[in-house]
Amino acid sequence: MIKSIRLKNIQAHKDSTLEFDKGINAIVGTSNNGKSTIIRALNWNRYNRPLGIDTLASHWIVDDKGNLKDEMSVTIENENGVVCRKRTKTENQYIVNDEILNVVKSDVPLEVEQTLNLSETNIQNQQDSPFLLSETSGKVAEYFNRIVRLDVIDRVLTKAETTRRKTNQEIQVLENNIKNNEKKLENFNWLVDVEKLLNKIERVNFKNTQLKQNEKELLNEISEYKNQLRNQRDLTDSKEILNTIEQELANNNELNEDYNSLKSEIEKYKNCKVYPDFNSNKDLIKQIEKELDCKENLNNQIVYLVDIISNYKNCIHNIELNKEKIIELKKQLPEICPICGSKMKNGECINENDN
């Protein structure tokens, strides 16, 4: 129950305080003495309505620009405490049991509702029709539903329906966004081909680098083989000479057998004491031994020559193999350079302007 209400600079009330007794209280007076203002002030305190100050502020506290020069406030006291609605030039706030609560737009702090414990049922304006008597059956049923808390079901269903519509709208917006994005993605289909081409270029570049490295190594080997061939004097491409040397070597094997046999016989003659004239032929023996020593030197030179021929044959064989490798490697090189797009020949780009 409201114990008292104080109006300060509210319309015709400069500073008025009304105290109420238990039971029914009546406010009487002639017209334009501020009776309806009390109801307006009560609504302003409880519901923060109206939002502006034009209809409530006393004319003596408003300057020519519409700004407040003094405080306007409505203070209500009941068994739960005191609620003051206050506005000045710089302040717009509630004071609930000495606790200051700033007003945010049109919101009413929860502490105000809990302290006053007033609803639209408790307040009726002068021009309002009799309570519930002029309302439709639906409005009356809605009011009683609120009393017994059946309105919770309606609010839940209403909120659920609102959520459903909002969700459907969001789904529709997202589906449209998906369609638009899919159309935009179609403009970037070429990126897949570009990615494949880039991967192919990377592989070709890597393979080209390997081939150039292999080519460089082969060229080095060929150069080395050429140097070795130059050191072999006139043996390059001299197959007839090789065949002749090989034939002489075959004949030399027979001479070696005769040489070894003769040397063995000479050793026997040296150790033989049966022939008394042997010592008189020492000069002949020495001459034979000298000839045999020459033969031995010749054998050493032949062995050296055999080694040279063997190395030459190996060089020729390696050159042929490397030539085949070079041919195969060049076949693997692309005809078009994947980097500059020019034609390629023997692993090098050919500029048409150079032709």
C-alpha positions as CSV (number, residue, x, y, z in Angstrom):
1,M,0.0,0.0,0.0
2,I,1.2,3.5,-0.8
3,K,1.9,5.5,2.3
4,S,2.8,8.8,0.7
5,I,3.7,10.5,-2.5
6,R,5.7,13.7,-3.0
7,L,5.6,15.8,-6.2
8,K,8.4,18.4,-6.7
9,N,8.1,20.8,-9.7
10,I,5.6,18.6,-11.4
11,Q,3.2,20.7,-13.4
12,A,1.1,22.7,-10.9
13,H,2.8,21.2,-7.9
14,K,5.9,23.1,-6.7
15,D,6.4,20.8,-3.7
16,S,3.4,18.7,-2.6
17,T,3.3,15.7,-0.3
18,L,0.2,13.5,0.1
19,E,-0.1,11.0,2.9
20,F,-2.6,8.1,2.6
21,D,-4.4,6.1,5.3
22,K,-5.3,2.4,5.2
23,G,-8.4,1.7,3.2
24,I,-10.0,4.0,0.6
25,N,-8.6,7.5,0.1
26,A,-10.2,10.2,-2.0
27,I,-8.6,13.3,-3.5
28,V,-11.1,16.0,-4.2
29,G,-10.8,19.5,-5.5
30,T,-11.8,21.9,-8.3
31,S,-10.7,21.5,-11.9
32,N,-7.1,22.4,-12.8
33,N,-5.8,22.0,-9.2
34,G,-3.5,19.0,-10.0
35,K,-5.6,15.9,-9.2
36,S,-4.8,14.2,-12.5
37,T,-1.2,15.3,-12.2
38,I,-0.9,12.9,-9.2
39,I,-1.8,9.9,-11.4
40,R,0.6,11.1,-14.2
41,A,3.4,11.5,-11.6
42,L,2.6,8.0,-10.3
43,N,2.9,6.6,-13.8
44,W,6.1,8.5,-14.4
45,N,7.6,7.0,-11.3
46,R,6.4,3.4,-11.9
47,Y,6.7,3.2,-15.7
48,N,9.1,6.0,-16.7
49,R,6.4,7.4,-18.9
50,P,6.3,9.9,-20.5
51,L,10.0,9.9,-21.5
52,G,10.2,13.7,-22.1
53,I,9.8,16.5,-19.6
54,D,7.6,18.7,-21.7
55,T,4.3,17.6,-20.2
56,L,5.4,17.0,-16.6
57,A,8.0,19.7,-15.7
58,S,6.6,22.9,-14.1
59,H,7.0,25.9,-16.4
60,W,9.0,27.8,-13.9
61,I,11.9,25.3,-14.0
62,V,12.2,25.2,-17.8
63,D,14.3,27.9,-19.7
64,D,13.6,29.3,-23.1
65,K,15.7,26.5,-24.7
66,G,13.6,23.7,-22.9
67,N,16.4,22.8,-20.4
68,L,15.7,22.2,-16.7
69,K,16.9,24.9,-14.3
70,D,15.9,23.0,-11.2
71,E,15.1,19.5,-10.0
72,M,11.8,17.7,-10.8
73,S,11.0,14.5,-8.9
74,V,8.3,12.1,-7.7
75,T,8.9,10.2,-4.5
76,I,6.7,7.2,-3.5
77,E,6.9,5.5,-0.1
78,N,5.2,2.1,0.8
79,E,5.9,-0.7,3.2
80,N,8.8,-1.9,1.0
81,G,10.7,1.3,1.0
82,V,11.1,4.6,-0.9
83,V,11.4,5.0,-4.7
84,C,12.4,8.5,-6.0
85,R,12.2,9.3,-9.8
86,K,14.5,12.3,-10.3
87,R,15.6,14.5,-13.2
88,T,17.9,17.6,-13.4
89,K,19.9,19.2,-16.1
90,T,22.6,16.6,-15.6
91,E,20.9,13.8,-13.8
92,N,18.3,11.2,-14.9
93,Q,18.0,8.5,-12.2
94,Y,16.0,6.5,-9.7
95,I,16.9,6.4,-6.1
96,V,15.6,3.2,-4.4
97,N,16.1,3.0,-0.7
98,D,19.1,5.4,-1.0
99,E,20.6,3.4,-3.9
100,I,21.2,5.5,-7.0
101,L,20.2,3.7,-10.3
102,N,20.8,5.5,-13.6
103,V,18.0,5.4,-16.2
104,V,18.9,3.7,-19.5
105,K,16.5,4.8,-22.2
106,S,13.0,3.7,-21.4
107,D,13.9,0.8,-19.1
108,V,12.7,0.7,-15.5
109,P,15.1,-0.9,-13.0
110,L,14.0,-4.2,-11.5
111,E,14.4,-2.8,-8.0
112,V,11.7,-0.2,-8.8
113,E,9.2,-2.9,-9.8
114,Q,10.0,-5.1,-6.8
115,T,9.7,-2.2,-4.3
116,L,6.5,-0.6,-5.7
117,N,4.7,-3.8,-6.6
118,L,2.3,-1.9,-8.8
119,S,0.8,-2.9,-12.2
120,E,-1.7,-1.4,-14.7
121,T,-4.5,-3.0,-12.6
122,N,-3.6,-0.8,-9.7
123,I,-3.7,2.5,-11.6
124,Q,-6.6,3.9,-13.6
125,N,-6.7,7.3,-15.2
126,Q,-9.7,9.7,-15.1
127,Q,-10.8,9.0,-18.7
128,D,-10.3,5.2,-18.5
129,S,-13.5,3.1,-18.9
130,P,-14.7,1.0,-15.9
131,F,-12.3,-1.9,-15.2
132,L,-12.9,-4.9,-17.4
133,L,-16.6,-4.0,-18.0
134,S,-15.9,-2.5,-21.5
135,E,-13.3,-5.0,-22.5
136,T,-14.0,-7.9,-25.0
137,S,-14.2,-11.4,-23.7
138,G,-10.8,-12.1,-25.2
139,K,-9.2,-9.2,-23.2
140,V,-11.0,-10.3,-20.0
141,A,-9.8,-13.9,-20.5
142,E,-6.2,-12.6,-21.2
143,Y,-6.3,-10.7,-17.9
144,F,-7.5,-13.6,-15.9
145,N,-4.9,-15.9,-17.6
146,R,-2.2,-13.5,-16.3
147,I,-3.6,-13.7,-12.8
148,V,-3.5,-17.5,-12.7
149,R,-0.2,-17.5,-14.7
150,L,-1.6,-19.2,-17.8
151,D,-0.2,-16.3,-19.9
152,V,3.1,-18.0,-19.5
153,I,2.0,-20.6,-22.1
154,D,0.9,-17.9,-24.5
155,R,4.2,-16.0,-24.1
156,V,6.2,-19.2,-24.6
157,L,4.2,-20.1,-27.7
158,T,4.5,-16.5,-29.0
159,K,8.2,-16.5,-28.4
160,A,8.6,-19.9,-30.0
161,E,6.7,-18.8,-33.1
162,T,8.8,-15.6,-33.3
163,T,11.9,-17.6,-32.9
164,R,10.7,-20.0,-35.6
165,R,10.0,-17.2,-38.1
166,K,13.3,-15.5,-37.3
167,T,15.1,-18.8,-37.8
168,N,13.4,-19.5,-41.1
169,Q,14.3,-16.0,-42.2
170,E,17.9,-16.6,-41.2
171,I,17.9,-20.0,-43.1
172,Q,16.5,-18.2,-46.2
173,V,19.2,-15.6,-46.0
174,L,22.0,-18.2,-45.5
175,E,20.6,-20.3,-48.4
176,N,20.7,-17.2,-50.6
177,N,24.2,-16.5,-49.5
178,I,25.2,-20.0,-50.3
179,K,23.8,-19.7,-53.8
180,N,25.5,-16.4,-54.3
181,N,28.8,-17.8,-53.1
182,E,28.5,-20.8,-55.3
183,K,28.0,-18.5,-58.3
184,K,31.0,-16.5,-57.3
185,L,33.1,-19.7,-56.9
186,E,32.2,-20.7,-60.5
187,N,34.3,-17.7,-61.6
188,F,37.3,-19.2,-59.8
189,N,37.1,-22.7,-61.4
190,W,40.2,-21.9,-63.4
191,L,42.2,-22.0,-60.2
192,V,42.1,-25.8,-60.2
193,D,43.7,-26.0,-63.6
194,V,46.2,-23.4,-62.6
195,E,47.1,-25.4,-59.5
196,K,47.6,-28.5,-61.6
197,L,49.7,-26.6,-64.1
198,L,51.9,-25.1,-61.3
199,N,52.4,-28.6,-59.9
200,K,53.4,-29.9,-63.3
201,I,55.8,-26.9,-63.8
202,E,57.4,-27.7,-60.5
203,R,57.9,-31.3,-61.5
204,V,59.2,-30.4,-64.9
205,N,61.6,-27.8,-63.4
206,F,62.8,-30.3,-60.8
207,K,63.3,-33.0,-63.5
208,N,65.0,-30.4,-65.8
209,T,67.4,-29.5,-63.0
210,Q,68.2,-33.2,-62.5
211,L,68.7,-33.6,-66.3
212,K,71.0,-30.6,-66.5
213,Q,73.0,-31.9,-63.6
214,N,73.3,-35.4,-65.2
215,E,74.2,-33.7,-68.5
216,K,76.9,-31.7,-66.8
217,E,78.3,-34.8,-65.1
218,L,78.3,-36.7,-68.5
219,L,80.0,-33.8,-70.2
220,N,82.7,-33.9,-67.6
221,E,83.1,-37.6,-68.0
222,I,83.3,-37.2,-71.8
223,S,85.9,-34.5,-71.4
224,E,87.9,-36.7,-69.2
225,Y,87.7,-39.6,-71.7
226,K,88.7,-37.3,-74.5
227,N,91.8,-36.3,-72.5
228,Q,92.6,-39.9,-71.9
229,L,92.2,-40.7,-75.6
230,R,94.6,-37.8,-76.5
231,N,97.2,-39.3,-74.2
232,Q,96.9,-42.6,-76.2
233,R,98.6,-40.8,-79.1
234,D,97.5,-42.3,-82.4
235,L,95.5,-45.3,-81.1
236,T,92.1,-43.7,-81.4
237,D,89.9,-45.3,-84.1
238,S,92.9,-47.6,-85.1
239,K,91.2,-50.9,-85.1
240,E,93.6,-52.5,-87.6
241,I,96.6,-51.5,-85.5
242,L,94.9,-53.1,-82.5
243,N,94.2,-56.3,-84.4
244,T,97.9,-56.4,-85.5
245,I,99.1,-55.8,-82.0
246,E,96.8,-58.5,-80.7
247,Q,98.2,-60.9,-83.4
248,E,101.8,-60.1,-82.4
249,L,100.9,-60.7,-78.8
250,A,99.6,-64.1,-79.7
251,N,102.8,-64.9,-81.6
252,N,104.8,-63.5,-78.7
253,N,103.3,-66.2,-76.4
254,E,105.0,-68.8,-78.6
255,L,108.3,-66.9,-78.4
256,N,107.9,-66.7,-74.6
257,E,107.7,-70.5,-74.5
258,D,110.8,-70.8,-76.6
259,Y,112.6,-68.2,-74.5
260,N,111.8,-70.0,-71.2
261,S,112.9,-73.3,-72.7
262,L,116.2,-71.9,-74.0
263,K,116.9,-70.2,-70.6
264,S,116.3,-73.5,-68.8
265,E,118.7,-75.3,-71.2
266,I,121.4,-72.6,-70.6
267,E,121.2,-73.1,-66.9
268,K,121.7,-76.8,-67.4
269,Y,124.7,-76.1,-69.6
270,K,126.2,-73.9,-66.9
271,N,126.0,-76.6,-64.3
272,C,127.1,-79.3,-66.6
273,K,130.7,-80.6,-66.2
274,V,130.6,-83.3,-68.8
275,Y,131.6,-81.1,-71.7
276,P,135.3,-80.0,-71.4
277,D,134.9,-77.3,-74.1
278,F,132.0,-75.6,-72.4
279,N,134.1,-72.9,-70.7
280,S,135.6,-71.9,-74.1
281,N,132.1,-71.0,-75.2
282,K,131.3,-68.6,-72.3
283,D,131.2,-65.6,-74.6
284,L,128.6,-67.3,-76.7
285,I,126.6,-68.0,-73.6
286,K,126.8,-64.4,-72.4
287,Q,125.7,-63.2,-75.8
288,I,122.7,-65.5,-75.7
289,E,121.9,-64.4,-72.2
290,K,122.1,-60.8,-73.3
291,E,119.7,-61.5,-76.1
292,L,117.4,-63.2,-73.6
293,D,117.5,-60.1,-71.3
294,C,116.5,-57.9,-74.3
295,K,113.7,-60.3,-74.9
296,E,112.6,-60.0,-71.3
297,N,112.6,-56.2,-71.6
298,L,110.5,-56.5,-74.7
299,N,108.0,-58.6,-72.7
300,N,107.7,-55.9,-70.1
301,Q,107.0,-53.4,-72.8
302,I,104.4,-55.7,-74.3
303,V,102.7,-56.1,-71.0
304,Y,102.6,-52.3,-70.6
305,L,101.2,-52.0,-74.1
306,V,98.5,-54.6,-73.3
307,D,97.4,-52.4,-70.3
308,I,97.2,-49.4,-72.5
309,I,95.1,-51.2,-75.1
310,S,92.8,-52.5,-72.4
311,N,92.3,-49.0,-71.0
312,Y,91.7,-47.7,-74.5
313,K,89.0,-50.3,-75.1
314,N,87.3,-49.4,-71.8
315,C,87.4,-45.7,-72.7
316,I,85.8,-46.4,-76.1
317,H,83.1,-48.6,-74.4
318,N,82.3,-45.9,-71.8
319,I,82.1,-43.2,-74.4
320,E,79.6,-45.3,-76.4
321,L,77.5,-45.9,-73.3
322,N,77.5,-42.3,-72.3
323,K,76.6,-41.2,-75.8
324,E,73.5,-43.5,-75.5
325,K,72.7,-42.0,-72.1
326,I,72.9,-38.5,-73.4
327,I,70.6,-39.4,-76.3
328,E,68.0,-40.9,-73.9
329,L,68.2,-38.0,-71.5
330,K,67.7,-35.5,-74.3
331,K,64.7,-37.4,-75.5
332,Q,63.1,-36.8,-72.0
333,L,63.6,-33.1,-72.2
334,P,60.3,-31.2,-73.2
335,E,60.1,-29.6,-76.6
336,I,58.7,-26.4,-75.1
337,C,60.2,-24.6,-72.1
338,P,57.7,-24.7,-69.2
339,I,59.0,-21.4,-67.9
340,C,59.4,-19.0,-70.9
341,G,57.4,-21.0,-73.5
342,S,60.3,-21.1,-76.0
343,K,61.3,-24.1,-78.1
344,M,64.1,-26.2,-76.6
345,K,67.0,-27.9,-78.3
346,N,69.6,-30.1,-76.5
347,G,68.2,-28.8,-73.1
348,E,68.5,-25.1,-74.0
349,C,65.9,-22.5,-74.9
350,I,66.0,-21.3,-78.5
351,N,65.0,-17.7,-79.1
352,E,63.3,-17.3,-82.5
353,N,64.9,-13.9,-82.9
354,D,68.3,-15.5,-82.8
355,N,67.5,-17.5,-86.0
